[in-house]
């Protein structure tokens, strides 16, 4: 984490204006250079998630720092959860029904499935850990392993990654790493069968459910990455910061300085800085140099800012972007700008703003109840391909345990009209599912 650099508002001496320092989020999901494998010990290495292996935590921090992103991602996960995952046993024998009932009682399926939906919507994949009995004859448990803490080992000569490593990668102590054998991404069922027939001694296996992406990478780049690359996330954060500064002391923010993480990395390497405290000191010194630069620019009466910053020793820094902000807007006039940013975020996350109530303003159009019901139905219907992918571990469980007549389903919650005399009902796209067992 970049604990040494956080967004801040600083005063420009002698000028009734302020400057806001913000991180550049356009490279949050993608590095411009190849990232080498991270060696854990003599026997283990992983493919890092981001240059510092902390990208998922940075992503979560960005999402949690914005109320619109947080609300939309939670809404998407809840819509994907639908009516919950069900093991339908209408056509199963009495003994099989009892075995399924025992399995569901021993596994917190609601917690597992909602967590899997959250990982799916945040990172484009989720990891399920299948735990077998001691004799390997049946699968007894399924556990969700948080995607943010999962890392893949490098692929072998056949393009196959053998393990998933689970740990808190933010911690400096990596002595407690869980190694999970990874089943084939293409055919996990056949891989599990082959392993057990060949006498594999492992009794836990990881199954990765992954959203197909146009670009094949170890860690998928989710669709909402465009919010950061197009700078709309930065714009919304800047509006919030500017409005807060205006309300606090009526001093407008005149400049925005965006600083890429690579700028700080190069600075620390050049000065041989390693400790967090020394990094904070170096960051504050660099901020002061930039403020001094802006002060001289203000006093000169004219200045042209291009997309680089020139340090006092004359070196151009391409990772630093200085932008002049129009100061004519008062606090209340930001309403249309924040509304535009929120609408774009909701659009990118495929959440209609009327369903989550995130669009501000008194004069907003409000859909009718019928329109909202249809929007909610559409949102749930679009989860069908994600459900098909999420069902794979459960299909493996059902087949491995020999539960004939059992199938997995996730019914939708359909909001109803007043003439049906009930608020909602469960519906499914599975034509053979007319039972309500295990719901």
PyMOL commands that set and color helices and strands:
alter all, ss='L'
color gray80, all
select helices_A, chain A and resi 55-64+67-81+94-106+109-123+147-149+188-197+223-229+232-249+261-271+276-300+331-348+353-356+369-381+384-390+392-400+418-420
alter helices_A, ss='H'
color red, helices_A
select strands_A, chain A and resi 8-11+18-23+38-39+45-46+86-88+125-132+139-145+150-152+163-166+178-182+204-210+253-259+309-310+316-317+320-324+407-409+412-415+424-427
alter strands_A, ss='S'
color yellow, strands_A
deselect
rebuild
show_as cartoon
